[in-house]
Amino acid sequence: MPARIVLLVTSPRLPAGLLTAEAWDLVRTTKVFAAAETAQSEALQHVGADVTITERGLDDLLAEAATHGAAVWLSAPSGDERLAREIGLRLTREPQLATLELMYGSWDPSGARLLDAVTVMDQLAVEDPWKRQQTHQSLAKYMLEEAYEAVDAINAADYESLREELGDVLLQVVLHARMAEDLPDDEAWTIDDVAGDLVAKLIRRNPHVFGDADVQTVAEITEQWEAIKKAEKAGRSPMDSIALSQPALSLAAKVQARSEETAIAGAGIGERLWNLVAEARATGVDAEAALRQVALTKMAELRERE
């Protein structure tokens, strides 16, 4: 049987030592080489694996494989492209020396790159003067702008742009969460608190998935969501959770939906707009969307005249 050289690749986003059973079986019985000390190499050494740090990677690997039949190269978190190319070229020219195998000892779970976003933002928050000068209030306008741009991409069915715009929205979330870490101790919170609150809310408001609630139709699921939401906010005014920064037509529609108010007397433009919103709701029309569509149509007509 030809000698084996195994390139062991692990995820830097998972705790060191969290490996597959196959990978653990390999490193317990085969000498491991690495270019530098890492958390992963230290974890292997801690449980008794034979790990050697070397600058002569290929030569040491070939010597060990020739003597004991196999050798493992522990890939660094940033990758070992140079070594891989060197080994590949050498074994292509001299295939009798050893066979080259790739083994994934661990791999990124879904969402792992979010950890990178948090890490990068942490560095920016410390080293970028512009970000150090910002406040939640100074950044508020960007949250709105990025959300609007994401909605524009959705309305245009431009899903490549949507991917980018959602990244910009995520930037705002991660940045605000990082800034909140620097609030006074009794007010500070982190991105983990944001995610934890979201997970708890999703589980709490979807008992048909995470519990034993018996609902079947989309209408029943929506009704259940609203009932749970209402129970959570028991004792609070229906007006308390209305977003005050939303466009005026949307704000009026939301206030009307949360109250018994519809048409009001008055000749001012504000009163007339309020009544138009009430009329739109009564006929199942989204006043904000209707006005937006008219504005977009007028924009197109004006461009045609240019």
DAGIGI-V433207 format. One record per backbone hydrogen bond with DSSP energy under -1.0 kcal/mol. NH is the residue of the N-H (numbers start at 1). CO is the residue of the C=O. Records with the same first field share a line. If there is no record, write none. Layout:
# DAGIGI-V433207
NH: CO / CO
This chain:
# DAGIGI-V433207
4: 69
5: 99
6: 71
7: 101
8: 73
9: 103
14: 11
18: 15
19: 17
20: 105
24: 20
25: 21
26: 22
27: 23
28: 24
30: 26
32: 50
33: 72
34: 52
42: 38
43: 39
44: 40
45: 41
46: 42
48: 45
49: 44
51: 49
52: 32
54: 34
60: 56
61: 57
62: 58
63: 59
64: 60
65: 61
66: 62
67: 63
68: 64
69: 65
71: 4
72: 31
73: 6
74: 33
75: 8
79: 76
84: 80
85: 81
86: 82
87: 83
88: 84
89: 85
90: 86
91: 87
92: 88
93: 89
94: 90
97: 94
99: 3
101: 5
103: 7
105: 9
106: 9
112: 109
114: 111
115: 112
117: 113
118: 114
119: 115
120: 116
121: 117
122: 118
123: 119
124: 120
125: 121
127: 123
128: 124
132: 128
133: 129
139: 135
143: 139
144: 140
145: 141
146: 142
147: 143
148: 144
149: 145
150: 146
151: 147
152: 148
153: 149
154: 150
155: 151
156: 152
157: 154
158: 153
159: 157
162: 158
163: 159
164: 160
165: 161
166: 162
167: 163
168: 164
169: 165
170: 166
171: 167
172: 168
173: 169
174: 170
175: 171
176: 172
177: 173
178: 174
179: 175
180: 176
182: 179
183: 180
187: 184
188: 184
194: 190
195: 191
196: 192
197: 193
198: 194
199: 195
200: 196
201: 197
202: 198
203: 199
204: 200
205: 201
209: 206
210: 206
211: 207
213: 207
221: 217
222: 218
223: 219
224: 220
225: 221
226: 222
227: 223
228: 224
229: 225
230: 226
231: 227
232: 228
233: 229
234: 231
236: 233
240: 237
242: 239
251: 247
252: 248
253: 249
254: 250
255: 251
256: 252
257: 253
258: 254
259: 256
272: 268
273: 269
274: 270
275: 271
276: 272
277: 273
278: 274
279: 275
280: 276
281: 277
282: 278
283: 279
284: 281
285: 280
290: 286
291: 287
292: 288
293: 289
294: 290
295: 291
296: 292
297: 293
298: 294
299: 295
300: 296
301: 297
302: 298
303: 299
304: 300
305: 301
